Amino acid sequence: MINGVIIGGCSGVGKSTIIRRLLQAHPEFRFSVSWTTREPRPGEEEGIHYHFTSTEEFERLIEENGFLEWEKVYEDYYGTPKEVLESDSDEITAVIFELDTRGAIKLKEKYPQFSTIALLPPSIEDLRKRLTQRGSETEETIARRQAYLQKELQRLLTFDFALINDNLEETVQLVRRIILALNNRTKFVAPHVEKLLDDLK
């Protein structure tokens, strides 16, 4: 059984940075690399941040039922590949998904045993500043994202956990503690309980 952890939030809230810190500290966590048709941002690498592909290839994968979930966000497709759940390695203790709010809710509906963590900005002004400093957003895309923000924030109210990302290091540690605690739910240690019962025989 896989401990799936979906980290969601609006664009610019810090999802990628927090996940990168978690993966550096915990090689036993696996990151689900999504597919997208958008252009890479500065510093993004194929196969690490995303699988970058064409619209034609993405739509072919949709037809072949190759995604756990997929969304069209503005003009671009984003999708979670099915293959991420196919590993049977005992060394992987959690699979982390980085999704927008719609994708997170769709994946949670399909796999209700997964947990959702919402990342919230300290303020709208702080979020606007982060998007501007990222350097990859135009005034038009920032305005478009903010128009979409109300729906995103309302969706985040349905998540299992919610953290305000006003201090990066503290937020990383809180997300880390949540994931480690989730790994100790009874259903994940059931094999060990079974072993103890066998030893009693």
Sequence and secondary structure as in RCSB ss.txt:
>XXXX:A:sequence
MINGVIIGGCSGVGKSTIIRRLLQAHPEFRFSVSWTTREPRPGEEEGIHYHFTSTEEFERLIEENGFLEWEKVYE
DYYGTPKEVLESDSDEITAVIFELDTRGAIKLKEKYPQFSTIALLPPSIEDLRKRLTQRGSETEETIARRQAYLQ
KELQRLLTFDFALINDNLEETVQLVRRIILALNNRTKFVAPHVEKLLDDLK
>XXXX:A:secstr
   EEEEE  TTSSHHHHHHHHHHH TTEEEE  EE S   TT  BTTTBEE  HHHHHHHHHTT EEEEEEETT
EEEEEEGGGG    TT  EEEEEE HHHHHHHHHH TTSEEEEEE S HHHHHHHHHHHSS  HHHHHHHHHHHH
HHHHHHTTSSEEEE SSHHHHHHHHHHHHHHHTTSHHHHHHHHHHHHHHH 
